[in-house]
Amino acid sequence: MDRDDEQLLRRRVYGADYDHPGPRPDRLYAELVGGPLDGLLPDITGWTQTEVDPGVSLQTELGQFGPDGRTLYDPRPGDPTRWDWGSDTP
């Protein structure tokens, strides 16, 4: 991925419609930090603390394992709106 691709991903909602990629004011988002999805915003509106605490495994073709891979992010201690990259997995 080159620098232009990285800029396109910033401030986009993970899994959002291509025509409406940005965040909506009535939704709650976390920001992914580091890894292949750096800068994307997963929509966590309505998630309970129990759902947020273990982090997420997100599909991505941008990670180490290509189209069938996933990437793992965990909430940052003290800042649950920022989730840090942990690793990629098949």
C-alpha positions as CSV (number, residue, x, y, z in Angstrom):
1,M,0.0,0.0,0.0
2,D,1.4,3.4,-0.9
3,R,0.9,6.8,0.8
4,D,-2.1,7.7,-1.4
5,D,-3.9,4.5,-0.4
6,E,-3.2,5.2,3.2
7,Q,-4.7,8.7,2.9
8,L,-7.9,7.2,1.3
9,L,-8.4,4.9,4.3
10,R,-8.1,7.7,7.0
11,R,-11.4,8.8,8.5
12,R,-13.4,6.1,6.6
13,V,-15.8,3.8,8.3
14,Y,-14.8,0.1,8.2
15,G,-17.3,-1.7,6.1
16,A,-19.2,1.4,5.0
17,D,-20.9,1.9,1.7
18,Y,-18.4,3.2,-1.0
19,D,-20.7,6.2,-1.8
20,H,-20.9,7.2,1.9
21,P,-17.6,6.3,3.5
22,G,-17.4,8.9,6.3
23,P,-18.6,8.8,9.9
24,R,-22.1,9.9,10.8
25,P,-22.8,12.2,13.7
26,D,-25.4,9.9,15.2
27,R,-23.0,6.9,15.5
28,L,-20.1,6.0,17.9
29,Y,-16.8,5.0,16.4
30,A,-13.4,3.7,17.6
31,E,-10.3,4.6,15.6
32,L,-8.0,1.8,14.5
33,V,-4.3,2.6,15.2
34,G,-1.5,0.8,13.4
35,G,-1.6,-2.3,11.3
36,P,-3.3,-2.7,7.9
37,L,-6.5,-0.8,8.8
38,D,-4.8,2.2,10.5
39,G,-7.2,5.2,10.5
40,L,-10.4,3.3,9.8
41,L,-13.4,3.7,12.1
42,P,-15.4,0.7,13.1
43,D,-18.9,1.6,14.1
44,I,-19.4,0.5,17.7
45,T,-22.8,2.1,18.3
46,G,-24.7,0.0,20.8
47,W,-21.8,-2.2,21.8
48,T,-21.7,-3.1,25.4
49,Q,-18.5,-3.0,27.5
50,T,-18.4,-6.8,27.4
51,E,-18.4,-6.7,23.6
52,V,-15.7,-4.0,23.4
53,D,-13.3,-5.4,26.0
54,P,-11.9,-8.4,24.1
55,G,-11.3,-6.3,20.9
56,V,-12.1,-7.3,17.4
57,S,-11.0,-9.5,14.6
58,L,-11.7,-7.8,11.3
59,Q,-11.5,-9.1,7.7
60,T,-9.0,-7.5,5.5
61,E,-7.1,-8.3,2.3
62,L,-4.5,-5.7,3.3
63,G,-2.9,-7.8,6.0
64,Q,-0.2,-10.4,6.0
65,F,-2.5,-13.2,4.9
66,G,-4.2,-11.5,1.9
67,P,-7.9,-11.9,1.0
68,D,-8.7,-14.6,3.5
69,G,-6.9,-12.9,6.4
70,R,-8.1,-11.1,9.5
71,T,-6.4,-8.4,11.6
72,L,-6.8,-8.1,15.4
73,Y,-7.3,-4.8,17.3
74,D,-7.7,-4.2,21.1
75,P,-9.0,-1.2,22.9
76,R,-6.3,1.0,24.2
77,P,-6.1,1.0,28.1
78,G,-7.4,4.4,29.3
79,D,-8.7,5.4,25.8
80,P,-11.4,3.0,24.6
81,T,-12.0,5.2,21.5
82,R,-8.6,4.1,20.1
83,W,-7.9,0.5,19.3
84,D,-4.4,-0.7,18.8
85,W,-3.3,-3.3,16.2
86,G,-2.1,-6.6,17.7
87,S,-1.4,-8.9,14.8
88,D,-2.7,-10.5,11.6
89,T,-4.2,-14.0,11.5
90,P,-5.3,-16.4,8.7
